[in-house]
Amino acid sequence: MQKKVEGSLVALLFAGTAFIGAWWGAHAWLPSLASRHGAGIDAMLRYLLLTTGALFVTGYVVLAYFIWKGSRRDAIGKRFASRRTERLLSAGLGLTMAAVAEGGVLAIGMPVWSEYFDAAPTGDAIEIEVTAQQFMWNVRYPGQDGVFGRTDPALVDDTTNPLGLDRNDPHGKDDVIGLNDITVPFGRAVHVRLHSKDVIHSFFLPNFRVKQDAVPGMTPEVIFFPTQTGHFELACAELCGLAHYRMRGTFNVVSQKEFEEWLRQQK
Amino acid sequence: MATPAEVVQANGVQTFRPAGVPTHDTRGFVRRFVFSTDHKVIGIQYIVTGLLMAIVGAALASLIRLQLGFPDQQWPLLSKLLPAGYQGGVMLPEFYLAVVTMHGTIMVFFFISYVLVSGFGNYLVPLQVGANDMAFPFLNMLSYWIAFLSAAVLIFSFFVTGGAAAAGWTAYPPLSALAAAVPGSQMGQTLWLLSMALFIASFTMSGLNIVATVLSVRAPGLSMMRLPLTVWSYFVSSILGLLAFPPLTAAAVMLLLDRHFGTSFFLPSGLIVGNKLVPSTGGSPLLWQHLFWFLGHPEVYVLQLPALGIACDILPAFTRKPVFGYRTSVYCLMAVGCLSMIVWGHHMFVSGMSPFSGEYFSLATMTITVPMTIFGVNMLASLWGAKLDLKAPMLFVCGVIALFGSGGLGGLFLGNATADMQLHDTYFVVGHFHMMIGGVTLLATFAAIYFWFPKMFGRTMNETLAKAHFWLTFGPFFTIFFMQHFLGLQGAPRRYYAFTAYDYLRNTRGQNLVISLCAFVLVSSQFLFLINFVWSLVQGRSAASNPWRATTLEWTLPSPPPHDNFGEAPIVARWAYEYGVPTPEGDFATQTVPAASVPVTA
């Protein structure tokens, strides 16, 4: 009797876990979406939530059933499954898993990955250079001439010349430099070149489904296309030191007109 | 004249005790219990050391959850207890990072590796292959004492200037290379690296020993396909350890050189820290990540496989039938072992590595889910048609199966580059790896302790306390790390001291509070285990030689087994899962029961 009660309780634990878990997982968790390629990432995430959610519930319910049933048996059932059953189960489930996992990656994942990484900068993409440092984001626009001025680490002074801009380079004269605040015009692709002055940071725009490490010594680039105007948050996603948790920036998508106005004010 | 037992110790050669020779170690206390070469003593030394380290790791976890659950609260008492970490009752961010780093390092390397891999590996492998000791007993002793030193160095690092290492358990340079980058990157990081190098040296010795023991000192009749899955899993995981760990030793030495001798393996030119130009040139921070994860990914299987193997061997004792698909499971272990060496890049999808590598690593990672799924299903199917006895070890094994399922499914999200772009370095990752290398291994460790405690100490643990321990462990554990997956989907980055600086993380406040409360229940309920462990050691009912009516070789010996185990080599007649057959003992036959008295079924 006690055995049966215990069996039922343990079965209830796992079955209950499955259903409460599924209920919790079915909430809308993702931050609101604001980029074009992000729709593909969201599709991938939703596909995975659905398929793995179904597998999770099925697995836990089967486990619960086996426990419930097993604690009521006085003798074991068949000692061995037939070779055939064994093979079918392994191969069947292995293939299902492969289909779910590889299928999703190939069918949904790869196109998004290529869209994101193979996207050549469109002619009118807005060019931005973001240089991370403990614990802020230096932002630079190339200005009217569309060319970034030369920089040199030897010229860096954190208070007077945080990027080490060469004042003698004519291209650098019109560069617009800001801090923690990125503003881009709506309707154009955004092309960000990432740098880091000190340690590894990670440029994370949760609403745009963009995350790219800023690695010192390298210049990773990201290109994406905003689909919403508004003010969004920029977070650091790679441990960079003691103020990592508040290395916050803002990412503003505004109309072309507002953008031009804003850019003028930066002078 | 040396006794045969000593001959075994000295030469590492399998010799057997002739009848009439005493079965216990006759040497003095120090050689028997401190500098022992007996694999059983060494195994228990590892287990006890690992459990002590786990107490430190759990205390650190409590500090983390205290901060994240109550970010605005002040704790005057903690300021008194830990004046270097708390000021005015508020945790310092640099102390938080040191705590996070040390929690991870201790739990992965100094708890799970010590208790589950080295501890139970040492204790079980020679017994289950019918050997009188490891192939190299002296090397084994050396391995333990180096491991002990490594743990001591790590603990000592809390007390140096700047505090313990604070660059995360992954220790990415330049953060971990430059003393000015974070306080923990002063002396603490150096000691962390030294401790790691010692740990790897010790772990390599222990792995080498396990591989040699399985290959060379199996009892007559014990072919590879008759080995229990526990031994198989230790065998595969030790091979992985041997292949994967040396690169991290190299990386640790290189990072030490970068830190103290002016090299730039991991430091590019033009770094500016604290408004000063660092004189490094030409190194690559990504090199460290490749070396680290070349170890780091196989490492998770080094920890995971023994947990699964142990679960498979505990299962049949409580289902009273053979495990499902033994052969397939063995092949899966081999396949996982091979594949685990070629998937490390899935930790680096957004690191700046080539996107083409990202595509490759996605596909390879998805491939590894196939053998792992089959293995998981085999565990689940082992319950099919069972006559189930839900004793404490079995409850924990059910928990292992459950967490392996949910944790594994989470892996599908992170293993593919597209979804990982959003989830990388968020709490989704934290939830996922805690389910797998945290939960599966933790529950398997408890299952193993409850299961083999009678064999180790000749006493039985209290069943009621053990069951209560399960109920109070599984629920909170699952809740904590399941919820963390969804924190990750909301975009909450890991290693944050607080989530208060961001508007989009406002809503995570309540979730973090619930997680913290569950964490406190989880940590407190572990006292049930500690009390049970210590009390049973002194007061527990004395155990029979085979209390679970199990079939593997260790159960043919008295509890605890004598110093030189079998004395005369056992003759193995069958595989490890002869359950559910009518025999004079009931429904099972140990591996030594001759084929003449009970037919061999596999």
Interface residues (C-beta under 8 A of the other chain):
Chain A: K3 E6 G7 V10 L13 F14 T17 G21 W24 G25 H27 W29 L30 P31 G40 I41 M44 L45 L48 T52 L55 F56 G59 Y60 V62 L63 F66 I67 G70 S71 R73 D74 A75 I76 G77 K78 R79 F80 A81 E86 L89 S90 L93 G94 M97 A98 V100 A101 E102 G104 V105 I108 G109 M110 V112 W113 Y116 F117 Q133 Q134 P153 A154 V156 D157 D158 K197 D198 V199 I200 S202 F204 P206 N207 R209 V210 K211 Q212 D213 V215 P216 G217 M218 P220 E233 A235 C236 A237 E238 L239 C240 G241 L242 A243 H244 Y245 R246 R248
Chain B: L92 P93 E94 L97 A166 A167 G168 Y172 P174 L175 L178 A181 V182 P183 P268 S269 G270 L271 I272 V273 N275 L277 G283 S284 P285 L286 T319 R320 K321 P322 F324 G325 T328 V350 S351 G352 P355 G358 E359 S362 L363 M366 T367 T369 V370 P371 T373 I374 V377 N378 L380 A381 L383 W384 G385 A386 K387 L388 D389 L390 L395 C398 I401 A402 G405 S406 L409 G410 L412 F413 G415 N416 A417 T418 A419 M421 Q422 H424 D425 T426 W471 F474 G475 F478 F482 M483 F486 L489 Q490 G491 P493 R494 R495 Y496 Y497 A498 F499 A501 Y502 D503 Y504 Y579 G580 V581 T601
